[in-house]
């Protein structure tokens, strides 16, 4: 569908915003070694050193102020590690959109959907440094509302009804900033301000952004959007009226909530606005109260007008306005026809705040064209990517939570597989598609890749260890502070990532944070696993001026391996799997047989015991703990290319556990990835 231009009434159309485009990476991508896929493997998108990406100054008004407001002049772009790829079996046999939609796409990435695991600030910076500046047509984000909502997914072990339930992985440290959703207002505003600045840099000159929020922050976010995108680029405040989701605060103290808000802004007046799309129109008969009458020309309504052909006559003249009942009427800015607040049925994947696809479909259809690039930096359950895939758009999604990435991955695999089946059926039996039924939308791609920014696999393991360490030491967690992790008595606590020992650089970070908090007088405790030799000298000099108590912020260190008081730290016990991998000869050639014989997740067992107390439920079948099994028939030791994915659709179903696949010629390195219900992965490999 061609883009239509819209010029705001009374304002001249402006040219595209000035945006400096980053040069695409010069390295061409080698081919991936997938059994079913022709998806090219990208060259590792890395920088030899951390790159600084410059950000344009926000020039809009009014300018909202808050404690700790800092302009975003530059941001560090970390490298991305290519982790996984997926292309549906048979994808090479069905048509996709014309290759012209990929013009300007960075060569370092394959032509397909992109899913990133990492802090979205770092992911957005990476995208800017990698050639995506000015490439995104539509940004849709559904960030935390600062409302106390539950953004932690619920996890149920597999099996029959009555199986145990447990909380999903907790969002801690960096994750708490995006998902615990109860932080202090100033931190929230700074968090959103920085990400809006980055998103604006990624948007195309005719691009749009839709920010989904509720009454808690809509007034603040509207001011932020005015400042970042400028008030004259405001398009609509859309009220989404949904089903009532709760009573008021006490009896008759607050009216029940029944709406949320979508704020739409653009970069200039030349934005895409598809008012003829079926998704943004509603039937006249069902949704409009006007009195429609039908004659041989069709349906019409009448309006009276004073005067006839004789300008002095005062008799009313009735005009007939014919309407296209099939086409329907354009929706207004109050959407009351999508009533369900949360996704329902098979669409629901376990996220309490998961939006219905119909809502996102309307947004994507209105503000982007087939083949355009859609970005969601709070991908959550993957709804935006799923809708974009179904509507033939390209897409990029990211999330700091590993569970969200895994959920989105499984969801997209199912969507793409359905598209391949539908396309094959249409190709084999085109006569079955009636003339009045729409033909299947050509997908922009039939595969996607998963990437990791700033090594967040280590961060997830770190988070598990942090929870245990805080319990072991007695640290009180502090969710409202974006830098310090908690308190120990009257002291602030900063936990050093356990992937490396405490270094002077970590201490300098604390020094800079304290410099910014001029009224902070509390001492600091650093918690670490090991420390570099230079640390003691740094601390001696720092604390030398603080021995008399005249200068605040003395720094102490708890080294969890050697501290006499807090030693004997309990290490995280990883999940383990016993897997058999062998090559067997068959009548039709060699086969690879994979058998998952046993699996244990100490984290699941421990959490069940904590929740149930003495009467902890017994797990009779190891498959109850397993969410999915994936197999790579030619693993290169770095990127996991999925040749088989066993992801049961229903919670009461188990993975099969035994698999037989056609073997590649010659010796091959087979990798089996078993993922538990909390998202922890076990990788087993064998050369056969």
Secondary structure, 3 states (H helix, E strand, C coil): CCCCCCCCCCCCCCCCCCCCCCCCCCCCCCECCCCCCCCECCCCCCCCCCEEEECCCCCCCCCCCCCCCCCCCEEEECCEEEEEEEECCCHHHCCCCCHHHHCCCCCCCCCCEEEEECCHHHHHHHHHHCCCCCCEEEEEECCCCCCCCCCCCEEECCCCCCCCEEECCCCCCHHHHHHCCCCCHHHHHHHHHHHHHHHHHHEEEEEEEEEEECCCCHHHHHHHHHHHHCHHHEEEEEEEECCCCCCCCCCCCCCCCCEEEEEEEECCCCCCCCCCCHHHEECHHHHCCCCCEEECCEEEEEEEEECCCCCCCCCEEEEEEEECCCCCEECCCEECCCCCCCCCHHHCCCCCCCCCHHHHHHHHHHHCCCCCEEEECCCCCCHHHHHHHHCCCEEEEEECCHHHHHHHHHHHHHHHHHHHHHHHHHHHCHHHCCCCCCCCCCCCCCEEEEEEECCHHHHHHHHHHHHHHHHHHCCEECCCCCCCCEEECCEEEEECCCCCCECHHHHHHHHHHHHHCCCCCCCEEEEECCECCHHHHHHHHHHHCCCCCCCCCCEEEEECCCCCCCCCCCCCCCCEEEEEEEEEEECCEEEEEEEEEEEECHHHHHHHHHHHCCCCCCCCCHHHHEEEEEEECCCCCCCEECCEEECCCCCCCCCCCEEEEECCCCCCEEEEEEEECCCCEEEEEEEC
